[in-house]
Each structure stands twice: as C-alpha cells, then as structure tokens.
Amino acid sequence: MTMDAPFGAYRPSPFASAVLALSQNTVLGRGAARKALGNLLRKHSGSPLDVKLWGRNARLHLASNYSEMKALLNPSSYSRADFDFIRSNLPPGGVFVDIGANAGMFSLFASSLLGRGGVVLSVEPQPAIFERLKFNLQTANDLGAEGVRVILVEGAVGPATGVAELAIPAELGQASLRVEVGGPRIAVPVLPLGKVVRSHALGRIDVMKIDVEGYEDAVLRTFFEQEARAIFPHSVLLEHCNSERWSWDCIAELQKLGYVEAYRDKANIFLTLPV
C-alpha cells in the first residue's frame, strides 16, 4: 500500500526529476506543454511521487486526480489567485477550514502560513482520497512540532446529520453528493458544518475554502441560517462553477449577510466580511 511506506519511499527517478524541472522552472509548465509533460510522466514514471510543495512534504499521485497532478507539475502557479487570497486573509496563528479538502493541497499551503497556534480543519468524504489527505497532513509532516493543530474529518458536510450517497466519477476531484453526478456511489457519513466547527471548539474561522462540486448551497444554508455570527468565517473562498446545481444562491445570500466580493474568476469567488 502506497500510504504505508514512509515519506521518501517514492522519490522521483532521474527521468521524473528532469520532467518536473522543465515543468516547474520553464515556460513548459503552462498550458498544452504542461499537459504533455504530465502525460509523459504518467507513461514513463512510477506513481506516486514524494516531493516538496510550499515547504511541505507531499505524496502525489499521477492519475485520476487533477488537483494532485497540477500541483506537482507547477506548484508556483497552482491556484495562484486562490493562494494569494488565502495569504492575504489568513493571519499567523489563524484558523483555516477546508471543506472538500481532496488530497490536501490547500490545507498544506495554508499550514505553511500559520505558525504556532494555527489550526487547519480539513473535511474529505472519499475514503481513498482521505487516506492521501491524512498522509500529507499528518504522516509526511510533523505540523504539531510547529504548533499547528491539524483536524481531519472523514465524511461529508451537509444540512443534517445522517448518511448520503457520494458519486465518485473517474476524475476523483469531482465527487459529489448531487444526484445528477454520475459514477459509482458509496455511502458516507454527513455532519452539519456548524456541528463540526463546534465539536472541535473553533472559536473563529479566518478563512474557509469550500469546493464540493455543486453541493455548496446545502452546506452553507444550514450553517449561515442556524449558527451564531461569531463563528461566521471572515473570508470565504467559494467554488461557483457548478452554481447551476444550487437551489439556494450562496453568493447573493452571503452578500445579504454583509460579505463583500473581493475577486471572482470562472471557477471561484472570494468573499470577505468587513470588521
């Protein structure tokens, strides 16, 4: 099992290292060239690979998860606007909540900013992907030695406590609780976001990132309608590219609560709550 081996067991071969150097340090790390280099790695290199990202150790897989491959090929440009927003709004010793954490790329980056007293709470429902998240956040890195508290929740967040069917398509990063998403389905536990936050005694949230493939409305409506304003996140990084699946307009409703749009692109919107 790849998650049983210690970090460093899957060091990139000389060939893989050469490909990564091209992708990470030259203009070939963008667009069609990056995709070609990724295909070359998949064909001629072993998987996973143990690498350094943002000063952290990470074990990344080459197939079925775009998030891991993109971070591997060019970490300096990976989710650049998103990371700039996190960097601007996550203070030292702050609290970062990652809903739909995948293999932990956002959580790893946020952890590199926090320092002593910081908290990363990461939620991921897919069992196989959760194991990757756990390895990256707990096994490959000793964040506790830096004073960073890591909380990992294996499950989904939703409007109420229970069990739901998670669809897992070929692209693992697109798994969703929405019934219209295709792929094999597995039963996963579901908890309301407010219950998760309160059960871990988080007195505040500085930045919350949520990417749950069109299920954002089901998560956020219950939270913002039922929880105390004191635990509303100061800043929200919200994926909106699947907003056609929403029955509750997350953006409009958060703006009614006082959130202000800071930036928007085709995939995400960044919202902040003025003090």
Order of alpha helices (4+ residues) and beta strands (2+ residues): alpha-alpha-beta-beta-alpha-alpha-beta-alpha-beta-alpha-beta-beta-beta-beta-alpha-beta-alpha-beta-alpha-beta-beta
